Amino acid sequence: NAGVTQTPKFQVLKTGQSMTLQCAQDMNHEYMSWYRQDPGMGLRLIHYSVGAGITDQGEVPNGYNVSRSTTEDFPLRLLSAAPSQTSVYFCASRSILGFGANVLTFGAGSRLTVL
Amino acid sequence: AQTVTQSQPEMSVQEAETVTLSCTYDTSENNYYLFWYKQPPSRQMILVIRQEAYKQQNATENRFSVNFQKAAKSFSLKISDSQLGDTAMYFCAFVNAGNNRKLIWGLGTSLAVNP
């Protein structure tokens, strides 16, 4: 089925380890984004991209890197994990133009625990 | 600053009854889109309903409808004939029109539908 695929669904890291959360969409969406969700804090935007080769920072970018080499993929990298990065991460994409513009489609989420 | 306020952190309703979730927002722009998203215990974020600010008619989707009051900057969600499967967190969000605009999210309302 068309949609946003995130992997892994669960991950446990030790402080200082690095990892990449993968995100892929097959809807040809121009816009892709990463959010983190923490209790009582809603959804906070980490990074976003409006097309291949273009990325920008959201509200809470520190400690995270992204790249967008293709329209389909938008990986999120944690270079040196910290306990404060324990969270649930969502990738989401949307079309910029057309009837469905501005409607975000979300991945299933990735629960990350940093010990 | 652009904000979204959901004043009811938690609500409950009996099965088959009607419940209204409130949402107010603040923007100085005239053209924008409003959304309600649902997040059940499975964690998947699902679009419930969408409203374009330039449309006066309130959006409806089956048992879900909104009361959009543009002048008051209010966007409440009404769920009729509540079902157990409606138990979820509900997030209100808006985005100003334009290619690179970011969604602004409320902190959510946790709705419990009781049998």
Boltz contact constraints between the chains, C-beta under 6 A:
constraints:
  - contact:
      token1: [A, 42]
      token2: [B, 105]
      max_distance: 6.0
  - contact:
      token1: [A, 42]
      token2: [B, 107]
      max_distance: 6.0
  - contact:
      token1: [A, 42]
      token2: [B, 108]
      max_distance: 6.0
  - contact:
      token1: [A, 43]
      token2: [B, 105]
      max_distance: 6.0
  - contact:
      token1: [A, 45]
      token2: [B, 102]
      max_distance: 6.0
  - contact:
      token1: [A, 50]
      token2: [B, 100]
      max_distance: 6.0
  - contact:
      token1: [A, 96]
      token2: [B, 99]
      max_distance: 6.0
  - contact:
      token1: [A, 102]
      token2: [B, 33]
      max_distance: 6.0
  - contact:
      token1: [A, 102]
      token2: [B, 95]
      max_distance: 6.0
  - contact:
      token1: [A, 103]
      token2: [B, 47]
      max_distance: 6.0
  - contact:
      token1: [A, 106]
      token2: [B, 45]
      max_distance: 6.0
  - contact:
      token1: [A, 108]
      token2: [B, 44]
      max_distance: 6.0
  - contact:
      token1: [A, 109]
      token2: [B, 43]
      max_distance: 6.0
